[in-house]
Amino acid sequence: MSFLGLTPLYVKFDGSRKFAKTQEVNCDKSGVITVDLDLDGGVIGIEAIGIGEVTLNTLLQRAHVQAPDVDLSKARFGALEEALA
C-alpha cells in the first residue's frame, strides 16, 4: 500500500482493544501522523505517512503520545498492511 508513492508506517501497541476513532495530530510538509484510539481514549496505534526514517521516541513525540504503561518490546512496526495483520 502506498500514498502518493509513500509507504505508511504503522506502530501497533495493543491489538486487543476495540478501535473507536482516528485522530489527526500532525499534517504538514514533514508528513502526516494519526493516532488510533480505543473507546476510553487509549492509544492503540500510530500511523505515519511521509515522515522518513524516525526513531520510536521521535514518533511518539511528534504524535504527542506518552506511553508509560505500554510494553514497547511488544509493539509491532511495519508497513500499514503488515502491522494491522
Secondary structure, DSSP 8 states (H G I E B T S, - for coil): --BTTB--EEEES-SSS-EEEEEEEEEETTEEEEEEEETTS-EEEEEEES--S--HHHHHHHTT---TTS-GGG-EEEEHHHHH-
